[in-house]
């Protein structure tokens, strides 16, 4: 009997070692604290997920110190840190009182679960649920899009499960059948709603119990019958049911009030068939449709519509925007020797390259007009009037830079006269929003500043960028411009002051075209193309002389 007793410590060490290996390799983080809230043990995964100073997680260290470290490093979000820590300390004393989620500074999300263990103390397990949260967001977005489509379909729709309980009904259903809302809540027995309709005259004359029973039977066997409901207000609804994969029945109600008998029967059947097919296919269709629609809308507009920030309705507002207009100089002459297929390829290549630069700088792409582009900054997202103007001018410079690169590519492909683009930029108040009809609308801008940007583009030299006065004033700290002779344009009573973009200060310094030195309260700019070096030196020496006196 003595021999096993002598091996027991080794066996315990081996058992503890195996347990530690298992705990260190479990997918979640784990920490064991005793009844006094001191650390007993934490696994290696815990230290990976929470890169805190090692001494905070040593056995015997007060666990609340680690919780305060997390609060001070942004894991608990906004709020009173002491209160947030106290709440978590209390959950150690009473593990059943609450559950938490930590958001790490790198964006990852951890679910926190605590459990009291035999012998005293608590075990806390942290599980990485970042991917789960991402999937939840995506599913919620898809479900919202799906429900929006169903709510805007022409007919009413209700989906009941195999037990004839309500799963979902669209907004149109509640408009057509103004029943107490609780009758249409998810999980409510649908036959209760059918009895409400019978009691309120929707099924006409006859034994109400028999009329309800007939409709309940049609839920079990949708092919057994078809119905028409007559609403108290005189409307007629055609009722069609269809079983769906996975169990349950979809019922579609179509308003057939104003149709002639033969015509309304055929139309009701068509719409019912479409609606039934829509239920089984809509989720995939919505995803595909969403992807396709994104190609026709500027990303900012697409996001604002599908996130619910902007309604799809005819509406507009006044905002100060920076407007950009460009087109290809002498486009017809440049492309007159190209076949239509070649022209299409070159034009699409040009527009694709320019659009990529526009989106990179945050522009809202309004429209393409042949070879012309209308863009604007400041709606639906804005960084402020000054920053919007800077982003627009930086985008225009990047476009001209890319065009010089494309010129070489197109020459190698045989295009004798590569594209040269003119650009006009103005800043001012515009009307922006949805314009058009209830059936077809366009998110665009109108106003004098749009016309001015177009006129500036027409007046610009090929390969150049022309700015209006306000835009020029907003970007003086990033680009060098040259004032041009005022121009008279249609729609404006007074001549317009214009400014040609020479380049960004950084590029001009790198190419040796300017000398620029800036300090607080001091700015020295010498444009070498406009100033003789000896004359510049003389002027600077005169300034130095004045400073010394």
Buried (B, 14 or more C-beta within 10 A) or exposed (E): EEEEEEEEEEEEEEEEEEEEEEBBEBEBBBBBBBEEBBBBBBBBBBBEBBEBEEEBBEEEBBBBBBBBBBBEEEBBEEEEBEEBBEBBBEBBEEBEEEEBBBBBEEEBBBBBEBEBEEEEBBBBBBBBBBEEBEEEEEEEEBEBBBBBBBBEBEBBBBBBBEEBBBBBBBBBBBEBBEBEEEBBEEEBBBBBBBBBBBEEEBBEEEEBEEBBBBBBEBBEEBEEEBBBBBBEEEEBBBBBBBBBEEEBBBBBBBBBEEBEEEEBBEBBBEBBEBBBEBBBEBBEBBEEEBEEEBEEBBBBBBBBBBEEEBEEEEEBEEBBBBBBBBBBBEBEEBBEEBEEEBBEEBBEBBBEBBBEBBBEBBBBBBEBEEBBBBBBBBBBBBEEBBBBBBBBBBBBBBBBEBBEEBBEEBEEEEBEBBBBBBBBBBBBEBBBBBBEEEEEBEBBBEBBBBBBBBBBBBBBEEBBBBBBBBBBBBBEEBBBBEEBEEBEBEEEEEEBBBBBBBBBBEBBEEEEBBBBEEEEEEEEEBBEEEBEEEEBEEEEEEEEEEEEE
